[in-house]
Amino acid sequence: MDIFEKIVNRMGPLGQYYAQGHGYYLFPKLEGEISNRMIFRGKERLVWSLNNYLGLANHPEVRKADAEAAARYGLAHQMGARMMSGQTEYHEQFEREIADFMGKEAAYLLNYGYQGMVSIIQSLVDRKDVIVYDSEAHACIIDGMQLHFGKRFVYPHNNMQNLEKELQRATKITNQTGGGILVITEGVYGMAGDLGNLREIVKLKKQYNFRLLVDDAHGFGTMGATGQGTGEFLGVQDEIDLCFGTFAKAFAGIGGFIASRKDVITYLMYNLRSQVYAKSLPIAMTIGALKRLEILRNEPQHKEKLWIIVNALQKGLKEQGFNIGKTESPVTPVYFTGGPGEATRITYELREKHNIFCSIVVYPVVPKGIIMLRLIPTAVHTLEDVKETINAFADIKEKLDAGKYTGEGIKAMTA
Ligand SMILES: Cc1ncc(COP(=O)(O)O)c(C=O)c1O
């Protein structure tokens, strides 16, 4: 079998939607300044699709810091990996500051969150160790585990009884192998917006010997009194052994970090293959990250505004009878039953009739028969935006209940 023939015929779990959705539902082009209103197919739309939680993408000081740093250093600087020739005072300064912000002894910068997580998992465990992880773990966690040679046990999402059972199984194994146990969960689950059950997980530390790694991509900057994340929000920040955050969401940038005990971070610096064998985060982006951290510390108004919008949106949707699941974070899912046909019709009508742009999530990301529209409120949205959106959703709900969206989906219009 020719590999090219095989792949182009199968297309993969998401690629199956290429013909139906490319350029419209998938790979859409949003143009103009990153904001609450952007251009899609030549028209202004109200956008609920960007993880620009705190509105930092267009914060004037962020833009200025990014531009000045890029003008001064370019994007090549430093050439090389941190270990060989990519180390700078800025990288170290950021690591000191983010560790302090997260309430941990030390931190290490990652040039991408995804690859960083893959390497973190790989470098923490060997064949004697056991990983126990939540069934809804992000793809980067799953990919990291593919590199693990030892056992891994999954527990159904946030099911603490099952987690305990898996910890018992894992303990039996590690008693024999002499290895350890790593539990991995997310802080905020980025699709459904619910939280990892961190309080109950850390309670299990009294009975079982494990280390806890939390991927808080969506919680960092948005959750907790200071924005440390879900650990702070749930009062268990000190019990999290490894805090992972990315700059791709609240920080509106690129890169990420891992924060932990000093000796553990030193180990990771020398063992994270995605960092040891890859070019360092450009100095300009590191300077940009320092500016974002300064704003996170000194301008709480962005997080406050975000939550005003989150609360108004989630309350409004619930009052209209929408099912928004168990979200406790800014991530706002709206669930419908139906297949890709209904999903495309609803999304199309929201975009073309109401000029509202939100993301559509279908199988295999959510179970078959479920449609999820995902809305991401941000500090740059207004209460007027919320009102407009609730009204639009009320309109489509009426039609959905009357069965008006059934039938074939609407094909992508890429012309
Ligand atoms: C939960 C979670 N972890 C990790 C990542 C990857 O981060 P990055 O975009 O920085 O590679 C994402 C998405 O961006 C995410 O949602």
The ligand as an ORCA input file, in Angstrom:
! r2SCAN-3c Opt
* xyz 0 1
  C      -5.172     22.155     27.859
  C      -4.113     22.579     26.889
  N      -2.849     22.201     27.092
  C      -1.866     22.542     26.243
  C      -2.112     23.312     25.134
  C      -0.993     23.629     24.195
  O      -0.457     24.885     24.388
  P       0.297     25.697     23.222
  O      -0.753     26.282     22.339
  O       1.088     26.711     23.987
  O       1.186     24.751     22.487
  C      -3.420     23.737     24.889
  C      -3.786     24.563     23.711
  O      -3.229     25.491     23.287
  C      -4.446     23.379     25.792
  O      -5.716     23.771     25.599
*
